[in-house]
Amino acid sequence: MSTNLKVTLGVLAVALAVVVGVVVVNRSVDTDTVAASEALVRADSHRLSTAADGKTTVVEFLDFECESCLAAYPGVEQLRAEYGDRITYVVRYFPIASHPNAYNAAYAAEAAARQGRFEQMYKKLFDTQTTWGHNQQSQAPVFEGYAEELGLDMPRFRADVASAEVADRIEADAADGQALGVQGTPTFFIDGGRFDGRPDYNGLKTAIDASLNS
């Protein structure tokens, strides 16, 4: 084999390796993107509104006992009223272990969801957080009272609150949040990207408008 032929074959081998490497990297990026998208919004994720065009999606990982979530709540509700079904708004559970009733509140919300009353319980929990939040005693009886006010089937509600299925559902949301890098609440994602601005009406509105106008 001549020297020139050896050099040519060597160059071709290097070029092939580069091409294969690029393909592998691209496939890895595509796979990671798909995995992140799936972790962000699941088929069973709770949607408070759904945009027909699917263009703008806001996802909030929250803890019903979180004071920062409560601070963001009025702005979120104002935005939901303003934009309606022009945006998809998704709520994911991310209870913080140091909050004594974060899990009880999430169980109550998920049990209500199983009777078609997630949004009503979501609002009730935030509207009353200052009365039950950060109480070391279990607030499960309080949440049962909310369920009664919402007209839920109470034997079914109690069974769901205590069920492994509801606990697994909460943990699945939290696991998705951890996989996405969520460390605290509220954490928002807009169109798949993490929102790092101020989680208030003005900050979120600016990002939502940018998405709608893009």
Buried (B, 14 or more C-beta within 10 A) or exposed (E): EEEEEEEEEEEEEEEEEEEEEEEEEEEEEEEEEEEBEEBBBBEEBBBBBEBEEEEBBBBBBBBBBBBBBBEBBEBBBBBBEEBEEBBBBBBBBBBBEEBBBBBBBBBBBBBBBBBEBBBBBBEBBBEBBEEBBEEEEEBBEBBBEBBEEBEBEEEEBBBBBEBEEBBEBBBBBBEBBEEBEBEEBBBBBBBEEEBEEEBBBEBBBEBBEEBBEE
